[in-house]
């Protein structure tokens, strides 16, 4: 888990994303108990109510569920739910912006794909259309 928060997003949302990241990277698996609110608040020196608000987001999305007296647990299909949500956000926030900017720069889809391939291979050359 990352130990610092940035100012661009409310802390409770960042907490929810941290937990999602831990589910995606396998720190928490389906049916496993996550860190308690008290532990989370102590570790990151934040108000427990902020942690509860972040966890509530994940409960509302079906990613976590509560076992009374035992804590919060990762739901079945939590990873799939997170992947679907984040892929949609990736498309809406990044891909569409990328394509809009490429259009302004008169780059073709092929130009953009070639740039991505070059970047993946460790070199990026000026693309021309």
Secondary structure, 3 states (H helix, E strand, C coil): CCCCCCCCCCHHHHHHHHHHHHHHCCCCCCCCECCCHHHHHHHHCCCHHHHHHHHHHHHHCCCEEEECCCEEEECCCHHHHHHHHHHHHHHHHHHHHHHHHHHHCCCCHHHHHHHHHHHHCCCCCCCCC
